[in-house]
Amino acid sequence: MPKSSEHVSEQLASLKENCKKRLIEMLSTSDLNLFDLIDPLLSDNQCQMHSIFILNILLKCYQCDYRSYDVKRLHNDDIEILSEAVLLTLIKCEQVDEFGMFMGHKSLEHFGGYLDSKNKESKFIAEMKKNFNAKSVEFIRKVATKSVKRILDDCTASIPNTKIRLKILPCYASVYAMMTYIKNQRLPIVVALKRIELKGSSSPVKYKVNSMDIFYYKWNGVKFQCYENLDDCKMNEPSITFESYSLHKMGSSIDAHNYQKYCEKSKFPSNSFFIDCDIGHLTMASLATHFQLSDHKKLTLNPGYDSRHDFIHSIYKNSSTESRKEFYTVESQFDSNSTNVYEQYLAHLSLAKDMNCMDSRYVQFRNCLATRRIQNAFFSVRHIHVSNYLKEYSKKMCLNTDVELEQIENFPDVNRDAVVLTILKKLGMTGQREPCEN
């Protein structure tokens, strides 16, 4: 017998309430696993916007002196948003390799009818994605300044997602706004870097993680300064975290661009480089090569544009007010005060090319088959999320550096029923009826 609409609403409300309970419990106990629960996927390739939006809420209740969170400082709307982030994280199906490197991910669109019906579950999740997307876009537009704000305000691009549309903003411009906000607010940045060694010149080549290092940066008035001796407050402070990698093919020239000086035994780039550099330009260069909008086949651009490439170049160029050509090196200092966004974008693309990272992907994933890159990569950001130094350091301590992987690896498709059951069990929603067919 079909369930009443009232009962359906109660089930879905209970689902969200359980997410809220888990959130509050982890905040109240300062559980490091909190960060694993607030890394949502909306299928919009905008992790940078989701991260800074979530971080801004967490900072409202983080007490640095006590290294804890005071939930009472959060408004109901804040808790609602974080609860939605929990659910949107739980329904994310991630595929990672034994290095802990991201290979592919998908977001569930329903619970298979376990709660009531696929259609009603889909509508529930879609509305949650729409709400989270709209608020994160609103936040990044609010904190953006000058020409970057004009770019973000003028962009009306969107993609379809289960009967709704998600707003899409250019990656480079939104990261620029995020970095400027972090700089102005003197917020920390954590860089979690895996150095991958490629061994062998013929098939089969082997990949090995030589080391993983965690770096902590904060704007000092001149540059993003790396700090080595951290107190408990800095180690526990929630931060924007860049999951990154470098790839070095052993036996090859590191390279034609005189990057050999940044090699230190098996560490490339060296720790001393990351201690001395300004991380701003490296992150901007890497993310200038990212999908600027989305690779979705049904991406809708602003009226008058048919090509993603033309749209990005035009919207950046139209918002620039200077004609001075920019040029950056890996040792340049990041400056977010320029209004010459177009030339900065081109300069960061040029820097990415110089670092062998014009295609910054670690892997190409097609039909469950993952193929790792074989080109050297000086530095590349793979994912942005909220974490802290202590959480990333705990990952480093658990990393198995003895593992060797091959270039091609097969990842079976996600067993969605098993994922759903795991999610419902975590949220105390077990004992539901068998999934329906609609």
Salt bridges, closest charged atoms under 4 A:
GLU10 OE1 - HIS7 ND1 3.98
GLU17 OE1 - LYS20 NZ 3.81
ASP36 OD2 - LYS391 NZ 2.87
ASP39 OD2 - LYS92 NZ 3.18
ASP39 OD2 - HIS383 NE2 2.97
ASP44 OD2 - HIS50 NE2 3.15
ASP70 OD2 - ARG73 NE 3.72
ASP78 OD1 - LYS60 NZ 3.09
GLU80 OE1 - LYS16 NZ 3.16
GLU80 OE2 - LYS20 NZ 2.80
GLU84 OE2 - LYS16 NZ 3.00
GLU94 OE2 - LYS92 NZ 3.60
ASP97 OD2 - ARG372 NH2 3.14
ASP116 OD2 - LYS120 NZ 3.61
ASP116 OD1 - ARG433 NH2 3.99
ASP153 OD2 - LYS149 NZ 3.49
ASP213 OD2 - ARG195 NH1 2.44
ASP213 OD2 - LYS267 NZ 3.28
ASP213 OD1 - LYS396 NZ 3.48
GLU237 OE1 - LYS218 NZ 3.82
GLU243 OE2 - HIS385 NE2 3.01
ASP310 OD1 - HIS309 ND1 3.65
GLU322 OE1 - ARG324 NH2 3.24
GLU326 OE2 - ARG324 NH1 3.05
ASP354 OD1 - HIS257 ND1 3.12
ASP359 OD1 - ARG361 NE 3.03
GLU392 OE2 - LYS395 NZ 3.19
GLU404 OE2 - LYS199 NZ 2.64
GLU406 OE2 - LYS206 NZ 3.14
GLU409 OE1 - ARG372 NH2 2.49
ASP413 OD1 - LYS106 NZ 3.01
